[in-house]
Amino acid sequence: MSRLLHVDSGPYAPPAPARELTAVSADGARLHVEVHGPESAPPVVLAHGWTCSTAFWAAQIRDLAADHRVIAYDQRGHGRSPANPTCSADALADDLEAVLEATLAPGEQAVIAGHSMGGMTVMAASGRAAFRAHAAAVLLCSTGSSQLVAASTVVPMRAGRVRTWLTRRILGSRAPLGPVTPLARRILKYGTMGPGSAPHMIEACARIVHACPRTVRHSWSQVLDLLDLDHGVRELDVPVAVIVGTADRLTPPTHARALAAALPRCTGIAELPGIGHMTPVEAPELVTGTIRDLVRTHIQVVSEESA
């Protein structure tokens, strides 16, 4: 099965980038990077989540690239970035730093949006010099900083040790996902999307998730199981908007509320009724609009102050 499997038509078909490059992380990991839109436009950096790829941001890229420079990259082992034996929160931070340094001019600032593990990447990098030099503002979509397995509601039972054990077994499974079948779509919709998700949204997400190699999926599930980035939230001292779906089973709204309470400069939290974990796909206009608002407000302010 191709690792690059994704839909090839409709709003979630990945647009062709203006250019592509490879960023090299601190440990030598090579990261596939795409740049869309005018080179002189204000920059936006997109970090996708666990089992996804740059294709996950297709709707945002297509809209924003008209008047933004959109930089999207594949996390290590995902999409077109080769697998690497090192899987850790520090590696995620190293990778984001490498992408920022490879695509932005010295002192140039961008809005950085992270979904799920991409949001955790931002939290992991919050104290890094390159992140602080380049981050004007942040969007955290459907993410959390700790206790990810214990708080998940994928298993429909009371919270506790049994639910946590079952959730850990499900999310950490080494089993291949196989082809995208009607049953596979139903399972993915239940676990990751809201009840009202349209079929074309489910199809797009299923193809992206099923393209992730099972060894990569398993390795990163172990990292997420033990993740604790609460300190990174407190160090994320830039304007941050938070988005979550009320039907998110993987990172329920309790995570978003905790983030909003702990962030030094939270600009607001949006809880989207009936939306699941895949917010950029399920609510593309709202996610894109929030990114645009952050650029309009904070990139311009930074430019004026430095003029």
BALOBA-1460 file (C-alpha; in Angstrom, 3 decimals):
// residues 307
<rec num="1" residu="m" x="0.000" y="0.000" z="0.000"/>
<rec num="2" residu="s" x="1.374" y="3.440" z="-0.909"/>
<rec num="3" residu="r" x="2.454" y="5.673" z="1.936"/>
<rec num="4" residu="l" x="1.307" y="8.665" z="-0.142"/>
<rec num="5" residu="l" x="-2.286" y="7.549" z="-0.409"/>
<rec num="6" residu="h" x="-4.748" y="10.455" z="-0.359"/>
<rec num="7" residu="v" x="-7.795" y="11.636" z="-2.237"/>
<rec num="8" residu="d" x="-7.015" y="13.075" z="-5.673"/>
<rec num="9" residu="s" x="-10.046" y="15.303" z="-6.191"/>
<rec num="10" residu="g" x="-12.267" y="17.640" z="-4.211"/>
<rec num="11" residu="p" x="-11.420" y="20.139" z="-1.442"/>
<rec num="12" residu="y" x="-9.135" y="17.705" z="0.403"/>
<rec num="13" residu="a" x="-6.924" y="16.806" z="-2.563"/>
<rec num="14" residu="p" x="-3.452" y="18.208" z="-1.789"/>
<rec num="15" residu="p" x="-2.542" y="21.183" z="-4.008"/>
<rec num="16" residu="a" x="0.817" y="21.212" z="-5.789"/>
<rec num="17" residu="p" x="3.475" y="23.182" z="-3.884"/>
<rec num="18" residu="a" x="5.354" y="26.107" z="-5.390"/>
<rec num="19" residu="r" x="8.551" y="24.399" z="-4.250"/>
<rec num="20" residu="e" x="9.779" y="21.526" z="-2.116"/>
<rec num="21" residu="l" x="12.856" y="21.148" z="0.032"/>
<rec num="22" residu="t" x="14.411" y="18.900" z="2.648"/>
<rec num="23" residu="a" x="15.123" y="20.184" z="6.156"/>
<rec num="24" residu="v" x="17.708" y="18.285" z="8.175"/>
<rec num="25" residu="s" x="17.059" y="17.912" z="11.902"/>
<rec num="26" residu="a" x="19.622" y="17.886" z="14.707"/>
<rec num="27" residu="d" x="20.096" y="14.098" z="14.545"/>
<rec num="28" residu="g" x="20.234" y="13.992" z="10.756"/>
<rec num="29" residu="a" x="16.560" y="13.117" z="10.207"/>
<rec num="30" residu="r" x="15.399" y="14.376" z="6.830"/>
<rec num="31" residu="l" x="12.056" y="16.167" z="6.661"/>
<rec num="32" residu="h" x="9.974" y="16.725" z="3.542"/>
<rec num="33" residu="v" x="8.861" y="20.375" z="3.374"/>
<rec num="34" residu="e" x="6.433" y="22.051" z="0.988"/>
<rec num="35" residu="v" x="6.076" y="25.783" z="0.363"/>
<rec num="36" residu="h" x="2.886" y="27.147" z="-1.187"/>
<rec num="37" residu="g" x="1.929" y="30.671" z="-2.215"/>
<rec num="38" residu="p" x="3.872" y="33.887" z="-2.867"/>
<rec num="39" residu="e" x="7.382" y="34.052" z="-1.392"/>
<rec num="40" residu="s" x="6.825" y="37.644" z="-0.243"/>
<rec num="41" residu="a" x="3.558" y="36.902" z="1.595"/>
<rec num="42" residu="p" x="3.268" y="36.558" z="5.390"/>
<rec num="43" residu="p" x="4.316" y="33.045" z="6.448"/>
<rec num="44" residu="v" x="2.241" y="30.329" z="8.082"/>
<rec num="45" residu="v" x="3.779" y="27.038" z="9.265"/>
<rec num="46" residu="l" x="1.586" y="23.933" z="9.582"/>
<rec num="47" residu="a" x="2.487" y="20.909" z="11.749"/>
<rec num="48" residu="h" x="0.240" y="17.860" z="11.318"/>
<rec num="49" residu="g" x="-0.646" y="15.181" z="13.847"/>
<rec num="50" residu="w" x="-0.010" y="11.504" z="14.520"/>
<rec num="51" residu="t" x="-0.518" y="9.221" z="11.463"/>
<rec num="52" residu="c" x="-1.158" y="12.178" z="9.148"/>
<rec num="53" residu="s" x="0.861" y="14.142" z="6.563"/>
<rec num="54" residu="t" x="0.927" y="17.468" z="4.755"/>
<rec num="55" residu="a" x="-2.167" y="16.235" z="2.872"/>
<rec num="56" residu="f" x="-4.158" y="16.715" z="6.073"/>
<rec num="57" residu="w" x="-3.878" y="20.507" z="5.636"/>
<rec num="58" residu="a" x="-5.110" y="20.536" z="2.020"/>
<rec num="59" residu="a" x="-8.117" y="22.784" z="2.696"/>
<rec num="60" residu="q" x="-6.053" y="25.314" z="4.668"/>
<rec num="61" residu="i" x="-3.233" y="25.319" z="2.112"/>
<rec num="62" residu="r" x="-5.594" y="25.838" z="-0.822"/>
<rec num="63" residu="d" x="-7.260" y="28.848" z="0.834"/>
<rec num="64" residu="l" x="-4.284" y="30.472" z="2.546"/>
<rec num="65" residu="a" x="-1.828" y="30.128" z="-0.340"/>
<rec num="66" residu="a" x="-3.687" y="32.831" z="-2.266"/>
<rec num="67" residu="d" x="-2.133" y="35.495" z="-0.048"/>
<rec num="68" residu="h" x="0.149" y="33.714" z="2.445"/>
<rec num="69" residu="r" x="3.373" y="31.755" z="2.190"/>
<rec num="70" residu="v" x="2.265" y="28.407" z="3.569"/>
<rec num="71" residu="i" x="4.952" y="26.038" z="4.843"/>
<rec num="72" residu="a" x="3.864" y="22.475" z="5.599"/>
<rec num="73" residu="y" x="6.085" y="19.558" z="6.517"/>
<rec num="74" residu="d" x="5.812" y="15.840" z="7.154"/>
<rec num="75" residu="q" x="6.706" y="14.780" z="10.685"/>
<rec num="76" residu="r" x="9.506" y="12.196" z="10.770"/>
<rec num="77" residu="g" x="8.272" y="8.832" z="9.528"/>
<rec num="78" residu="h" x="5.090" y="10.351" z="8.121"/>
<rec num="79" residu="g" x="4.250" y="11.211" z="4.522"/>
<rec num="80" residu="r" x="7.482" y="11.666" z="2.573"/>
<rec num="81" residu="s" x="9.758" y="12.089" z="5.596"/>
<rec num="82" residu="p" x="11.742" y="8.865" z="6.148"/>
<rec num="83" residu="a" x="11.302" y="6.922" z="9.368"/>
<rec num="84" residu="n" x="13.928" y="7.478" z="12.037"/>
<rec num="85" residu="p" x="14.694" y="5.330" z="15.106"/>
<rec num="86" residu="t" x="14.450" y="8.374" z="17.368"/>
<rec num="87" residu="c" x="10.869" y="9.128" z="18.383"/>
<rec num="88" residu="s" x="10.485" y="11.621" z="21.222"/>
<rec num="89" residu="a" x="9.086" y="15.021" z="22.124"/>
<rec num="90" residu="d" x="12.589" y="16.477" z="21.856"/>
<rec num="91" residu="a" x="12.865" y="15.078" z="18.326"/>
<rec num="92" residu="l" x="9.589" y="16.786" z="17.397"/>
<rec num="93" residu="a" x="10.981" y="20.076" z="18.721"/>
<rec num="94" residu="d" x="14.264" y="19.553" z="16.847"/>
<rec num="95" residu="d" x="12.337" y="18.939" z="13.642"/>
<rec num="96" residu="l" x="10.196" y="22.059" z="13.952"/>
<rec num="97" residu="e" x="13.311" y="24.126" z="14.637"/>
<rec num="98" residu="a" x="14.941" y="22.679" z="11.533"/>
<rec num="99" residu="v" x="11.926" y="23.549" z="9.377"/>
<rec num="100" residu="l" x="11.769" y="27.105" z="10.719"/>
<rec num="101" residu="e" x="15.477" y="27.664" z="10.104"/>
<rec num="102" residu="a" x="15.270" y="26.181" z="6.593"/>
<rec num="103" residu="t" x="12.287" y="28.214" z="5.424"/>
<rec num="104" residu="l" x="12.287" y="31.544" z="7.267"/>
<rec num="105" residu="a" x="14.761" y="34.399" z="7.050"/>
<rec num="106" residu="p" x="16.637" y="35.428" z="10.224"/>
<rec num="107" residu="g" x="14.189" y="37.241" z="12.476"/>
<rec num="108" residu="e" x="11.216" y="36.529" z="10.199"/>
<rec num="109" residu="q" x="8.109" y="35.579" z="12.157"/>
<rec num="110" residu="a" x="5.248" y="33.275" z="11.272"/>
<rec num="111" residu="v" x="1.970" y="32.022" z="12.644"/>
<rec num="112" residu="i" x="2.491" y="28.364" z="13.582"/>
<rec num="113" residu="a" x="-0.504" y="26.019" z="13.632"/>
<rec num="114" residu="g" x="-0.325" y="22.550" z="15.113"/>
<rec num="115" residu="h" x="-2.979" y="19.848" z="15.093"/>
<rec num="116" residu="s" x="-2.884" y="17.023" z="17.677"/>
<rec num="117" residu="m" x="0.759" y="15.806" z="17.750"/>
<rec num="118" residu="g" x="1.581" y="18.942" z="15.761"/>
<rec num="119" residu="g" x="0.307" y="21.016" z="18.668"/>
<rec num="120" residu="m" x="2.421" y="18.901" z="21.003"/>
<rec num="121" residu="t" x="5.370" y="19.666" z="18.721"/>
<rec num="122" residu="v" x="4.786" y="23.369" z="19.309"/>
<rec num="123" residu="m" x="4.616" y="22.845" z="23.080"/>
<rec num="124" residu="a" x="7.819" y="20.792" z="23.015"/>
<rec num="125" residu="a" x="9.594" y="23.547" z="21.071"/>
<rec num="126" residu="s" x="8.252" y="26.487" z="23.085"/>
<rec num="127" residu="g" x="11.513" y="27.100" z="24.944"/>
<rec num="128" residu="r" x="13.784" y="26.662" z="21.920"/>
<rec num="129" residu="a" x="15.683" y="29.649" z="20.538"/>
<rec num="130" residu="a" x="14.570" y="29.159" z="16.934"/>
<rec num="131" residu="f" x="10.934" y="28.845" z="17.939"/>
<rec num="132" residu="r" x="11.061" y="32.013" z="20.018"/>
<rec num="133" residu="a" x="12.779" y="33.877" z="17.202"/>
<rec num="134" residu="h" x="10.234" y="32.870" z="14.571"/>
<rec num="135" residu="a" x="6.855" y="32.431" z="16.321"/>
<rec num="136" residu="a" x="4.563" y="35.458" z="16.160"/>
<rec num="137" residu="a" x="1.467" y="33.540" z="17.290"/>
<rec num="138" residu="v" x="0.192" y="29.964" z="17.528"/>
<rec num="139" residu="l" x="-2.952" y="27.983" z="16.851"/>
<rec num="140" residu="l" x="-3.403" y="24.753" z="18.836"/>
<rec num="141" residu="c" x="-6.044" y="22.455" z="17.319"/>
<rec num="142" residu="s" x="-7.390" y="19.350" z="19.052"/>
<rec num="143" residu="t" x="-4.405" y="18.710" z="21.264"/>
<rec num="144" residu="g" x="-3.257" y="18.213" z="24.836"/>
<rec num="145" residu="s" x="-0.100" y="18.344" z="26.902"/>
<rec num="146" residu="s" x="-0.297" y="15.265" z="29.173"/>
<rec num="147" residu="q" x="-2.497" y="12.369" z="30.341"/>
<rec num="148" residu="l" x="-3.526" y="11.730" z="26.750"/>
<rec num="149" residu="v" x="-4.424" y="8.050" z="27.106"/>
<rec num="150" residu="a" x="-6.120" y="8.381" z="30.491"/>
<rec num="151" residu="a" x="-8.357" y="11.236" z="29.285"/>
<rec num="152" residu="s" x="-9.297" y="9.686" z="25.937"/>
<rec num="153" residu="t" x="-12.911" y="8.606" z="25.572"/>
<rec num="154" residu="v" x="-12.360" y="6.274" z="22.614"/>
<rec num="155" residu="v" x="-13.364" y="3.388" z="24.897"/>
<rec num="156" residu="p" x="-16.957" y="4.135" z="26.023"/>
<rec num="157" residu="m" x="-16.684" y="3.365" z="29.720"/>
<rec num="158" residu="r" x="-15.988" y="5.103" z="33.009"/>
<rec num="159" residu="a" x="-12.543" y="6.636" z="33.423"/>
<rec num="160" residu="g" x="-10.084" y="4.515" z="35.359"/>
<rec num="161" residu="r" x="-7.339" y="1.942" z="35.071"/>
<rec num="162" residu="v" x="-9.351" y="-0.492" z="32.944"/>
<rec num="163" residu="r" x="-10.315" y="2.148" z="30.379"/>
<rec num="164" residu="t" x="-6.745" y="3.454" z="30.273"/>
<rec num="165" residu="w" x="-5.385" y="-0.062" z="29.710"/>
<rec num="166" residu="l" x="-7.851" y="-0.766" z="26.913"/>
<rec num="167" residu="t" x="-7.205" y="2.601" z="25.263"/>
<rec num="168" residu="r" x="-3.467" y="2.006" z="25.405"/>
<rec num="169" residu="r" x="-3.912" y="-1.377" z="23.703"/>
<rec num="170" residu="i" x="-6.091" y="0.090" z="20.947"/>
<rec num="171" residu="l" x="-4.014" y="3.172" z="20.178"/>
<rec num="172" residu="g" x="-0.746" y="1.277" z="20.458"/>
<rec num="173" residu="s" x="-1.793" y="-1.647" z="18.290"/>
<rec num="174" residu="r" x="0.775" y="-2.971" z="15.827"/>
<rec num="175" residu="a" x="-1.948" y="-4.403" z="13.584"/>
<rec num="176" residu="p" x="-2.002" y="-3.177" z="9.961"/>
<rec num="177" residu="l" x="-4.945" y="-0.963" z="9.110"/>
<rec num="178" residu="g" x="-5.353" y="-2.538" z="5.682"/>
<rec num="179" residu="p" x="-7.302" y="-1.027" z="2.786"/>
<rec num="180" residu="v" x="-9.882" y="1.723" z="3.224"/>
<rec num="181" residu="t" x="-13.131" y="-0.250" z="3.386"/>
<rec num="182" residu="p" x="-16.620" y="0.759" z="4.553"/>
<rec num="183" residu="l" x="-15.875" y="-0.837" z="7.937"/>
<rec num="184" residu="a" x="-12.554" y="1.012" z="8.169"/>
<rec num="185" residu="r" x="-14.338" y="4.298" z="7.475"/>
<rec num="186" residu="r" x="-16.882" y="3.606" z="10.226"/>
<rec num="187" residu="i" x="-14.160" y="2.780" z="12.729"/>
<rec num="188" residu="l" x="-12.137" y="5.877" z="11.856"/>
<rec num="189" residu="k" x="-15.211" y="8.090" z="12.028"/>
<rec num="190" residu="y" x="-16.120" y="6.740" z="15.469"/>
<rec num="191" residu="g" x="-12.647" y="7.221" z="16.892"/>
<rec num="192" residu="t" x="-11.596" y="10.499" z="15.321"/>
<rec num="193" residu="m" x="-14.514" y="12.441" z="13.837"/>
<rec num="194" residu="g" x="-17.839" y="13.932" z="14.805"/>
<rec num="195" residu="p" x="-21.153" y="12.153" z="14.149"/>
<rec num="196" residu="g" x="-22.130" y="14.603" z="11.411"/>
<rec num="197" residu="s" x="-18.906" y="14.315" z="9.399"/>
<rec num="198" residu="a" x="-19.565" y="14.223" z="5.669"/>
<rec num="199" residu="p" x="-18.479" y="11.136" z="3.682"/>
<rec num="200" residu="h" x="-15.869" y="13.070" z="1.683"/>
<rec num="201" residu="m" x="-14.251" y="14.230" z="4.929"/>
<rec num="202" residu="i" x="-14.148" y="10.693" z="6.290"/>
<rec num="203" residu="e" x="-12.680" y="9.394" z="3.042"/>
<rec num="204" residu="a" x="-9.927" y="12.020" z="3.039"/>
<rec num="205" residu="c" x="-8.930" y="11.286" z="6.631"/>
<rec num="206" residu="a" x="-9.107" y="7.514" z="6.202"/>
<rec num="207" residu="r" x="-6.777" y="7.545" z="3.206"/>
<rec num="208" residu="i" x="-4.228" y="9.714" z="5.005"/>
<rec num="209" residu="v" x="-4.281" y="7.689" z="8.238"/>
<rec num="210" residu="h" x="-4.187" y="4.308" z="6.485"/>
<rec num="211" residu="a" x="-1.124" y="5.443" z="4.514"/>
<rec num="212" residu="c" x="0.945" y="5.788" z="7.697"/>
<rec num="213" residu="p" x="3.243" y="2.766" z="8.177"/>
<rec num="214" residu="r" x="2.171" y="0.663" z="11.149"/>
<rec num="215" residu="t" x="5.675" y="0.682" z="12.646"/>
<rec num="216" residu="v" x="5.635" y="4.488" z="12.637"/>
<rec num="217" residu="r" x="2.113" y="4.543" z="14.046"/>
<rec num="218" residu="h" x="3.124" y="2.221" z="16.879"/>
<rec num="219" residu="s" x="6.388" y="4.014" z="17.713"/>
<rec num="220" residu="w" x="4.738" y="7.385" z="18.045"/>
<rec num="221" residu="s" x="1.821" y="5.937" z="20.039"/>
<rec num="222" residu="q" x="4.360" y="4.988" z="22.714"/>
<rec num="223" residu="v" x="5.648" y="8.555" z="22.847"/>
<rec num="224" residu="l" x="2.147" y="9.999" z="23.137"/>
<rec num="225" residu="d" x="1.288" y="7.531" z="25.898"/>
<rec num="226" residu="l" x="4.019" y="8.936" z="28.171"/>
<rec num="227" residu="l" x="3.959" y="12.535" z="27.003"/>
<rec num="228" residu="d" x="4.120" y="15.327" z="29.601"/>
<rec num="229" residu="l" x="4.514" y="18.802" z="28.128"/>
<rec num="230" residu="d" x="2.818" y="20.822" z="30.850"/>
<rec num="231" residu="h" x="6.044" y="22.790" z="31.292"/>
<rec num="232" residu="g" x="6.048" y="23.597" z="27.570"/>
<rec num="233" residu="v" x="2.582" y="25.109" z="27.827"/>
<rec num="234" residu="r" x="3.746" y="27.509" z="30.523"/>
<rec num="235" residu="e" x="6.723" y="28.521" z="28.352"/>
<rec num="236" residu="l" x="4.590" y="29.171" z="25.273"/>
<rec num="237" residu="d" x="4.716" y="32.933" z="25.756"/>
<rec num="238" residu="v" x="3.156" y="34.105" z="22.489"/>
<rec num="239" residu="p" x="-0.486" y="34.752" z="21.588"/>
<rec num="240" residu="v" x="-2.191" y="31.357" z="21.302"/>
<rec num="241" residu="a" x="-5.679" y="30.476" z="20.053"/>
<rec num="242" residu="v" x="-7.140" y="27.094" z="21.015"/>
<rec num="243" residu="i" x="-9.702" y="25.071" z="19.046"/>
<rec num="244" residu="v" x="-11.373" y="21.786" z="20.018"/>
<rec num="245" residu="g" x="-14.428" y="19.821" z="18.977"/>
<rec num="246" residu="t" x="-16.962" y="18.872" z="21.617"/>
<rec num="247" residu="a" x="-17.116" y="15.350" z="20.112"/>
<rec num="248" residu="d" x="-13.339" y="14.833" z="20.195"/>
<rec num="249" residu="r" x="-12.639" y="11.398" z="21.702"/>
<rec num="250" residu="l" x="-8.842" y="11.493" z="21.350"/>
<rec num="251" residu="t" x="-8.191" y="14.870" z="22.976"/>
<rec num="252" residu="p" x="-11.474" y="15.805" z="24.662"/>
<rec num="253" residu="p" x="-12.291" y="19.420" z="25.537"/>
<rec num="254" residu="t" x="-10.880" y="18.994" z="29.047"/>
<rec num="255" residu="h" x="-7.419" y="19.206" z="27.458"/>
<rec num="256" residu="a" x="-8.218" y="22.433" z="25.599"/>
<rec num="257" residu="r" x="-9.614" y="24.021" z="28.743"/>
<rec num="258" residu="a" x="-6.491" y="23.081" z="30.682"/>
<rec num="259" residu="l" x="-4.322" y="24.571" z="27.936"/>
<rec num="260" residu="a" x="-6.324" y="27.806" z="27.891"/>
<rec num="261" residu="a" x="-5.992" y="28.125" z="31.675"/>
<rec num="262" residu="a" x="-2.225" y="27.482" z="31.683"/>
<rec num="263" residu="l" x="-1.117" y="29.434" z="28.602"/>
<rec num="264" residu="p" x="0.475" y="32.789" z="29.458"/>
<rec num="265" residu="r" x="-1.231" y="34.584" z="26.524"/>
<rec num="266" residu="c" x="-4.270" y="32.622" z="25.393"/>
<rec num="267" residu="t" x="-6.373" y="34.689" z="22.984"/>
<rec num="268" residu="g" x="-9.420" y="32.464" z="23.370"/>
<rec num="269" residu="i" x="-10.784" y="28.941" z="23.159"/>
<rec num="270" residu="a" x="-13.350" y="27.806" z="20.593"/>
<rec num="271" residu="e" x="-15.327" y="24.644" z="21.383"/>
<rec num="272" residu="l" x="-17.016" y="23.476" z="18.193"/>
<rec num="273" residu="p" x="-20.327" y="21.633" z="18.750"/>
<rec num="274" residu="g" x="-20.441" y="18.147" z="17.252"/>
<rec num="275" residu="i" x="-16.959" y="18.317" z="15.740"/>
<rec num="276" residu="g" x="-14.477" y="15.535" z="16.423"/>
<rec num="277" residu="h" x="-10.691" y="15.341" z="16.558"/>
<rec num="278" residu="m" x="-10.012" y="16.205" z="12.901"/>
<rec num="279" residu="t" x="-10.861" y="19.915" z="13.203"/>
<rec num="280" residu="p" x="-8.929" y="21.200" z="10.138"/>
<rec num="281" residu="v" x="-10.882" y="18.740" z="7.969"/>
<rec num="282" residu="e" x="-14.224" y="18.872" z="9.783"/>
<rec num="283" residu="a" x="-14.300" y="22.668" z="10.264"/>
<rec num="284" residu="p" x="-11.939" y="23.963" z="7.560"/>
<rec num="285" residu="e" x="-13.352" y="27.482" z="7.270"/>
<rec num="286" residu="l" x="-13.148" y="28.137" z="10.992"/>
<rec num="287" residu="v" x="-9.598" y="26.801" z="11.306"/>
<rec num="288" residu="t" x="-8.439" y="28.747" z="8.257"/>
<rec num="289" residu="g" x="-10.216" y="31.874" z="9.470"/>
<rec num="290" residu="t" x="-8.519" y="31.643" z="12.854"/>
<rec num="291" residu="i" x="-5.105" y="31.382" z="11.189"/>
<rec num="292" residu="r" x="-5.919" y="34.411" z="9.043"/>
<rec num="293" residu="d" x="-6.968" y="36.393" z="12.122"/>
<rec num="294" residu="l" x="-3.730" y="35.529" z="13.911"/>
<rec num="295" residu="v" x="-1.672" y="36.622" z="10.897"/>
<rec num="296" residu="r" x="-3.652" y="39.821" z="10.491"/>
<rec num="297" residu="t" x="-3.315" y="40.723" z="14.145"/>
<rec num="298" residu="h" x="0.168" y="39.580" z="15.084"/>
<rec num="299" residu="i" x="2.337" y="39.502" z="11.981"/>
<rec num="300" residu="q" x="1.384" y="43.088" z="11.191"/>
<rec num="301" residu="v" x="1.966" y="44.226" z="14.785"/>
<rec num="302" residu="v" x="5.426" y="42.658" z="14.821"/>
<rec num="303" residu="s" x="6.303" y="44.269" z="11.466"/>
<rec num="304" residu="e" x="5.189" y="47.727" z="12.583"/>
<rec num="305" residu="e" x="7.070" y="47.548" z="15.862"/>
<rec num="306" residu="s" x="10.291" y="46.484" z="14.138"/>
<rec num="307" residu="a" x="10.039" y="49.098" z="11.379"/>
